[in-house]
Amino acid sequence: MSDRTVRVRLFGGFRKYGDGREIELVLAPGARVKEVRHALGQRLAELHPDFADRQLLADSAFASATQMLGEDAGVEPGMVLAVLPPVCGG
């Protein structure tokens, strides 16, 4: 079994953690969006020890280039996802 690398584009309040670039995550085969969320939180904490926006991450949505993705949506190798924080607190 091989690992899967996906890229996550950071928007809104997350941009300050990515310095304008995407974050690459290596996930186990069969990973779902919920694993992406967890891995992104861990990676952001590794890159930025001051990362404290766990609630923002929990409240954010994930999307592919064509659709919003639910927590149980599968993640394909090489996929580019976007993490979309809520707008106006909603």
C-alpha positions in Angstrom: 0.0 0.0 0.0 1.3 3.4 -0.9 0.8 6.7 0.8 -1.2 9.5 -0.9 -0.1 13.1 -1.1 -2.7 15.8 -1.4 -2.2 19.6 -1.4 -4.4 21.9 0.6 -4.8 25.6 -0.4 -5.3 27.9 2.5 -7.8 30.8 2.4 -9.0 33.4 4.8 -7.7 33.1 8.3 -5.4 30.2 7.3 -3.3 32.2 4.8 -1.1 33.5 7.5 0.0 30.0 8.1 0.8 29.1 4.6 2.8 32.1 3.4 0.8 32.1 0.2 1.6 28.5 -0.6 -0.2 25.1 -0.4 0.4 22.7 2.4 1.2 19.1 1.3 -0.1 16.3 3.4 0.7 12.6 3.1 -2.3 10.4 3.9 -2.9 6.7 4.2 -4.7 5.0 1.3 -8.5 5.3 1.7 -8.3 8.6 3.5 -11.3 10.8 3.9 -11.8 14.5 4.4 -12.0 14.0 8.2 -8.4 12.6 8.0 -7.3 15.6 5.9 -8.8 18.0 8.6 -6.8 16.2 11.3 -3.6 16.0 9.3 -3.8 19.7 8.4 -4.2 20.7 12.0 -1.2 18.6 13.0 0.9 20.0 10.1 0.0 23.6 10.8 1.0 23.1 14.5 4.3 21.6 13.3 5.0 24.5 11.0 3.7 27.2 13.3 3.9 26.4 17.0 1.6 29.4 17.7 -1.2 27.8 15.7 -4.2 28.1 17.9 -7.1 28.2 15.4 -8.4 24.7 16.1 -12.0 25.9 16.3 -11.6 27.7 13.0 -10.3 24.5 11.4 -13.2 22.5 13.0 -15.7 25.0 11.5 -14.2 25.2 8.1 -15.4 23.4 4.9 -13.2 21.5 2.4 -13.7 21.6 -1.3 -12.2 20.1 -4.5 -12.0 22.2 -7.7 -15.6 21.3 -8.5 -17.6 20.7 -5.3 -17.9 21.0 -1.5 -16.8 17.8 0.3 -18.4 16.2 3.3 -16.4 14.6 6.1 -16.7 11.2 4.6 -15.7 12.1 1.0 -12.8 10.1 -0.3 -9.5 11.8 -1.1 -7.7 10.8 -4.4 -3.9 10.9 -4.9 -2.7 14.2 -6.2 -5.9 16.0 -5.3 -5.8 19.7 -4.6 -8.3 20.7 -1.9 -9.2 24.1 -0.4 -9.9 24.7 3.2 -12.6 27.4 3.4 -13.2 29.1 6.7 -16.7 30.4 7.5 -17.5 33.9 6.4 -18.8 36.5 8.9 -18.7 33.9 11.7 -21.2 31.7 10.0 
